[in-house]
Amino acid sequence: MKLITFTRRTARLAAALLALPLLAHAAYPEKIVTLVVPYPPGGATDTIARKLMEPLGKRLGQNVIVENRPGAGTAIGATLVAKAPADGYTLLISSNTTFTVNAAIKRQLPYDPQKGFESIGTIGSSPLVLLANPKVAASNLPELLALAKREPSGLNFGSFGNGTTAHLAGEMLKVMAGANLVHIAYKGSAPAMTDLIGGQIPLSFDTNVAAMPQMAAGKVKALAVTSKKRSPQMPTVPTIAEAGFPDYEMVPWIAIVAPRGLPEPVRAALGKALADTVKDPATRAELEKIGVEVAYEPGSTYDTRVARELPLLRAYVHKANIPLE
């Protein structure tokens, strides 16, 4: 009888011990959740993060704050998150600049986009726009290419950093069109936009999230978008493909990721909160208003997306003879 009693007690104790990991995360989140933006304030990713943080926080039952960690083509912020504890309190919001473009255009990265992260979910995409200062004597892409050919030193174009989607978009156009363009890297969208408006650079590639307010104010003009189809938010702006380059496409997609190794209850809580937030009609309308083409995908699609896109970009970089950094 004592042996049976001891066995039952042992079984109850074992069951309690096994439940401890679940109980430890049952109250998640118990403190503020930080959403790291690897760009300076004011850019497209920062704008999206700030549209999401309040509704996401409400669904989590805890405040979500945005922390800007710009630099090195998003590598500083991405590395910070990849090396953070996998407890759900430090997240990263970024585009495929971080997840595929950097890995395709740089020899080494301080983080691994495939092994270092697991996705909470993909929010959607934000096509890039080829923008010009209003004083540039071109109203469309063919006119711009002709203008660039007449400039002995070429035309400068800004991007929001080396190794970003905006950088690669310009390099793709340069190769496909034989365009006389010179890349100027900035530490984010906001400083590049400031110099474009001020006339320090004639051109830039930026997201439509960053471009639309400046276009509406007449401070910049849009020459073309980088998606295969015209953007619903800018239906009058033609695509680069329409201008005679049918294979051209560079569309940033935006995802929220965490350090790989999240406990399952934490991952589930974050995934549900993000899905409910992005699918909420009011939040969706806010995102679409600023230029995001909302198309939510669960975190489970991230690995497949990265595995598919990364070798394609690497092959393009090699074919185009874009020097690795």
C-alpha positions as CSV (number, residue, x, y, z in Angstrom):
1,M,0.0,0.0,0.0
2,K,2.8,2.4,0.8
3,L,4.4,1.7,-2.5
4,I,1.2,2.5,-4.3
5,T,0.8,5.8,-2.3
6,F,4.4,6.8,-3.0
7,T,3.9,6.1,-6.8
8,R,0.7,8.2,-6.9
9,R,2.4,11.0,-5.1
10,T,5.4,10.8,-7.4
11,A,3.1,10.8,-10.5
12,R,1.3,13.9,-9.1
13,L,4.7,15.6,-8.4
14,A,5.9,14.8,-11.9
15,A,2.8,16.1,-13.5
16,A,3.2,19.4,-11.5
17,L,6.8,19.7,-12.6
18,L,5.9,19.2,-16.2
19,A,3.3,21.9,-16.0
20,L,5.7,24.5,-14.6
21,P,7.0,25.7,-18.0
22,L,3.4,26.3,-19.1
23,L,2.5,28.1,-15.9
24,A,5.6,30.2,-16.2
25,H,4.3,31.6,-19.5
26,A,0.6,31.6,-18.7
27,A,0.6,35.2,-17.7
28,Y,2.4,36.5,-20.8
29,P,2.9,39.3,-21.2
30,E,3.7,40.5,-17.7
31,K,5.6,43.6,-18.8
32,I,6.0,46.0,-21.7
33,V,6.7,44.5,-25.1
34,T,9.3,46.3,-27.2
35,L,8.9,46.5,-30.9
36,V,12.3,47.3,-32.5
37,V,12.4,49.3,-35.7
38,P,15.8,49.1,-37.4
39,Y,15.3,52.5,-39.0
40,P,15.3,56.1,-37.7
41,P,11.9,57.7,-36.7
42,G,9.7,59.0,-39.6
43,G,10.2,56.3,-42.2
44,A,7.8,53.8,-43.6
45,T,8.6,50.9,-41.1
46,D,8.5,53.3,-38.2
47,T,5.1,54.6,-39.3
48,I,3.7,51.1,-39.7
49,A,5.0,50.1,-36.2
50,R,3.4,53.1,-34.6
51,K,0.1,52.3,-36.3
52,L,0.2,48.8,-34.9
53,M,1.6,49.3,-31.4
54,E,-1.6,50.5,-29.7
55,P,-4.1,48.0,-31.1
56,L,-1.6,45.2,-30.7
57,G,-1.0,46.2,-27.1
58,K,-4.7,46.2,-26.4
59,R,-5.0,42.6,-27.6
60,L,-2.0,41.5,-25.6
61,G,-3.3,43.3,-22.5
62,Q,0.1,45.1,-22.2
63,N,1.7,48.2,-23.6
64,V,3.8,47.8,-26.8
65,I,6.4,50.5,-27.3
66,V,8.5,51.3,-30.4
67,E,12.3,51.5,-30.1
68,N,14.3,52.8,-33.0
69,R,17.7,51.1,-33.6
70,P,18.9,52.3,-37.0
71,G,22.1,51.6,-38.9
72,A,24.1,49.2,-41.1
73,G,21.1,48.6,-43.4
74,T,19.0,47.3,-40.5
75,A,21.7,45.0,-39.2
76,I,22.1,46.8,-35.9
77,G,18.4,46.5,-34.9
78,A,18.1,43.0,-36.4
79,T,21.2,41.7,-34.5
80,L,19.9,43.2,-31.2
81,V,16.7,41.2,-31.6
82,A,18.3,38.0,-32.8
83,K,20.5,38.0,-29.7
84,A,17.7,39.0,-27.2
85,P,16.1,36.4,-24.9
86,A,13.4,34.3,-26.7
87,D,10.7,35.3,-24.2
88,G,8.4,37.4,-26.4
89,Y,9.3,40.8,-24.9
90,T,11.7,41.9,-27.7
91,L,10.3,41.8,-31.3
92,L,11.5,43.2,-34.6
93,I,9.4,44.8,-37.4
94,S,11.2,45.1,-40.7
95,S,11.0,44.3,-44.4
96,N,12.8,41.8,-46.6
97,T,15.7,44.2,-46.5
98,T,16.5,42.5,-43.2
99,F,15.4,39.0,-44.1
100,T,16.6,38.4,-47.6
101,V,18.2,41.4,-49.3
102,N,21.0,41.9,-46.8
103,A,21.9,38.3,-47.0
104,A,22.0,38.5,-50.8
105,I,24.1,41.6,-51.1
106,K,26.5,41.3,-48.1
107,R,29.3,38.9,-47.6
108,Q,28.7,38.5,-43.8
109,L,26.0,39.4,-41.4
110,P,26.0,39.5,-37.6
111,Y,22.7,37.7,-37.6
112,D,21.2,34.7,-39.5
113,P,17.9,35.6,-41.1
114,Q,16.9,31.9,-41.3
115,K,18.2,30.6,-38.0
116,G,18.0,33.7,-35.9
117,F,14.3,34.5,-36.2
118,E,10.9,33.0,-36.2
119,S,8.0,35.0,-37.6
120,I,4.9,36.2,-35.7
121,G,3.3,37.1,-38.9
122,T,3.6,39.0,-42.2
123,I,1.6,42.2,-42.4
124,G,1.7,42.9,-46.1
125,S,3.8,44.8,-48.6
126,S,4.6,48.4,-49.5
127,P,5.8,48.9,-53.1
128,L,8.7,51.2,-53.7
129,V,8.4,54.4,-55.7
130,L,11.0,56.1,-57.9
131,L,10.7,59.7,-56.7
132,A,12.2,62.9,-58.1
133,N,12.6,66.4,-56.9
134,P,9.9,68.6,-58.6
135,K,12.7,70.5,-60.4
136,V,14.0,67.4,-62.2
137,A,13.2,67.8,-65.9
138,A,11.5,64.4,-66.3
139,S,7.9,63.4,-65.7
140,N,8.2,59.7,-66.5
141,L,10.8,57.0,-66.6
142,P,11.8,57.2,-70.3
143,E,12.4,60.9,-69.9
144,L,14.5,60.3,-66.8
145,L,16.6,57.7,-68.5
146,A,17.3,60.1,-71.4
147,L,18.2,62.8,-68.9
148,A,20.6,60.5,-67.1
149,K,22.4,59.7,-70.3
150,R,23.0,63.4,-70.9
151,E,24.6,63.8,-67.5
152,P,28.3,62.9,-67.7
153,S,28.5,62.0,-64.0
154,G,25.1,60.4,-63.9
155,L,22.2,61.2,-61.6
156,N,22.3,60.4,-57.9
157,F,19.6,58.3,-56.3
158,G,19.1,58.0,-52.6
159,S,18.1,54.9,-50.6
160,F,17.4,54.2,-47.0
161,G,20.7,52.3,-46.6
162,N,23.3,50.0,-48.2
163,G,21.8,46.6,-48.8
164,T,18.2,47.7,-48.5
165,T,15.4,47.0,-50.9
166,A,15.6,50.6,-52.1
167,H,19.3,50.2,-52.8
168,L,18.7,47.0,-54.8
169,A,15.8,48.5,-56.6
170,G,18.1,51.2,-58.0
171,E,20.8,48.7,-58.9
172,M,18.3,46.6,-60.7
173,L,17.1,49.6,-62.8
174,K,20.7,50.6,-63.5
175,V,21.5,47.1,-64.9
176,M,18.3,46.5,-66.8
177,A,18.0,49.9,-68.4
178,G,21.7,50.7,-68.6
179,A,20.8,53.8,-66.5
180,N,23.5,56.2,-65.5
181,L,22.6,56.3,-61.8
182,V,24.8,56.7,-58.8
183,H,23.8,55.3,-55.4
184,I,23.8,57.5,-52.3
185,A,23.1,55.6,-49.0
186,Y,21.3,57.2,-46.1
187,K,20.7,55.9,-42.6
188,G,16.9,55.7,-43.1
189,S,14.0,56.9,-45.2
190,A,13.5,60.2,-43.4
191,P,16.9,61.7,-44.0
192,A,16.9,60.5,-47.6
193,M,13.5,62.2,-48.1
194,T,14.7,65.4,-46.5
195,D,17.6,65.6,-48.9
196,L,15.3,64.8,-51.9
197,I,12.8,67.5,-50.9
198,G,15.7,70.0,-50.4
199,G,17.3,69.2,-53.7
200,Q,20.5,67.7,-52.4
201,I,19.7,64.6,-54.5
202,P,17.5,64.5,-57.6
203,L,16.1,61.0,-57.1
204,S,15.3,58.4,-54.5
205,F,13.6,55.0,-54.1
206,D,11.3,54.9,-51.2
207,T,8.2,53.1,-50.0
208,N,4.8,54.5,-50.9
209,V,4.1,54.8,-47.2
210,A,6.9,57.4,-47.0
211,A,6.1,58.9,-50.4
212,M,2.4,59.5,-50.4
213,P,2.3,62.4,-47.9
214,Q,5.1,64.2,-49.7
215,M,3.5,63.6,-53.1
216,A,0.2,65.0,-51.8
217,A,2.0,68.1,-50.6
218,G,3.7,68.6,-54.0
219,K,7.2,68.2,-52.4
220,V,8.2,65.2,-54.6
221,K,6.9,63.6,-57.8
222,A,6.5,59.9,-58.5
223,L,7.9,58.6,-61.8
224,A,7.2,54.9,-61.4
225,V,6.5,52.1,-58.9
226,T,8.5,48.9,-58.6
227,S,5.7,46.3,-58.4
228,K,4.5,44.4,-61.5
229,K,1.0,45.9,-61.1
230,R,0.1,49.5,-60.3
231,S,-0.4,50.3,-56.6
232,P,-4.0,50.6,-55.6
233,Q,-3.0,53.7,-53.5
234,M,-1.3,55.3,-56.6
235,P,-3.2,54.1,-59.6
236,T,-2.0,56.9,-61.9
237,V,1.7,56.1,-61.4
238,P,3.0,53.6,-64.0
239,T,5.2,50.6,-63.2
240,I,8.8,50.3,-64.3
241,A,7.7,47.1,-66.0
242,E,5.3,49.2,-68.2
243,A,8.2,51.4,-69.3
244,G,9.7,48.5,-71.2
245,F,11.3,46.3,-68.4
246,P,8.7,43.5,-67.9
247,D,11.0,41.5,-65.6
248,Y,11.5,44.3,-63.2
249,E,10.0,43.9,-59.7
250,M,11.1,44.8,-56.2
251,V,8.4,44.9,-53.5
252,P,9.3,45.0,-49.8
253,W,7.2,42.8,-47.5
254,I,6.8,43.6,-43.8
255,A,6.9,41.1,-41.0
256,I,7.2,41.0,-37.2
257,V,9.6,38.4,-35.9
258,A,11.0,37.3,-32.6
259,P,14.3,35.6,-31.6
260,R,14.0,31.9,-32.5
261,G,13.0,29.6,-29.7
262,L,9.9,31.2,-28.3
263,P,7.9,29.0,-25.9
264,E,4.8,27.8,-27.7
265,P,2.2,29.6,-25.4
266,V,4.1,32.9,-26.1
267,R,4.2,32.4,-29.8
268,A,0.5,31.5,-29.9
269,A,-0.4,34.6,-27.9
270,L,1.6,36.9,-30.1
271,G,0.4,35.2,-33.3
272,K,-3.3,35.6,-32.4
273,A,-2.8,39.2,-31.2
274,L,-1.1,40.2,-34.5
275,A,-3.6,38.3,-36.7
276,D,-6.6,39.9,-34.9
277,T,-4.9,43.3,-35.1
278,V,-4.1,43.3,-38.8
279,K,-7.5,41.8,-39.7
280,D,-9.4,44.4,-37.7
281,P,-11.2,46.6,-40.2
282,A,-10.2,49.8,-38.4
283,T,-6.5,48.9,-38.2
284,R,-6.6,47.6,-41.8
285,A,-8.1,50.8,-43.0
286,E,-5.3,52.8,-41.2
287,L,-2.6,50.7,-42.8
288,E,-4.1,51.0,-46.2
289,K,-4.5,54.7,-45.8
290,I,-0.7,55.1,-45.4
291,G,0.1,52.9,-48.3
292,V,0.4,49.4,-47.0
293,E,-1.1,46.6,-49.2
294,V,-2.4,44.5,-46.3
295,A,-2.1,40.7,-46.9
296,Y,-1.7,39.0,-43.5
297,E,0.1,35.6,-43.4
298,P,0.8,33.5,-40.3
299,G,4.3,33.1,-39.0
300,S,4.5,29.6,-40.3
301,T,5.0,31.0,-43.9
302,Y,8.1,32.9,-43.1
303,D,10.7,30.1,-43.4
304,T,9.3,29.1,-46.8
305,R,9.2,32.7,-48.1
306,V,12.8,33.4,-47.0
307,A,14.0,30.1,-48.4
308,R,12.3,30.8,-51.8
309,E,13.4,34.5,-52.1
310,L,16.9,34.4,-50.9
311,P,18.5,32.2,-53.6
312,L,16.6,34.2,-56.3
313,L,18.0,37.5,-55.0
314,R,21.5,36.0,-54.8
315,A,21.3,34.8,-58.3
316,Y,20.2,38.2,-59.5
317,V,23.0,40.0,-57.6
318,H,25.5,37.6,-59.2
319,K,24.0,38.0,-62.7
320,A,23.9,41.8,-62.4
321,N,27.5,41.9,-61.1
322,I,26.5,43.9,-58.1
323,P,29.5,44.0,-55.8
324,L,29.1,42.3,-52.5
325,E,29.7,44.5,-49.5
